[in-house]
Amino acid sequence: MACPYLEYREADEERSFETARAYCTAVDAFVQPMRADICNDRYELDHTTDCEFYRNAER
């Protein structure tokens, strides 16, 4: 199950993107693709234990 704080957005306030980019609502920022891998629980990663953004938001 993917992180509930992860969204994919096709634009920000200033521009639009060719492809949707990973956005973390826990920190209100776009995140790097490697971070999105954690959000999506890829490569045996788990967002509940491997992501400090998630852990801080859940406190």
Number of C-alpha atoms within 10 A of each C-alpha: 9 16 17 13 15 18 16 13 14 13 13 12 5 5 7 11 10 7 10 12 18 21 22 22 15 15 13 9 11 18 15 12 12 11 17 22 17 20 27 18 17 14 8 8 14 17 22 16 10 14 15 11 16 21 13 10 11 9 5
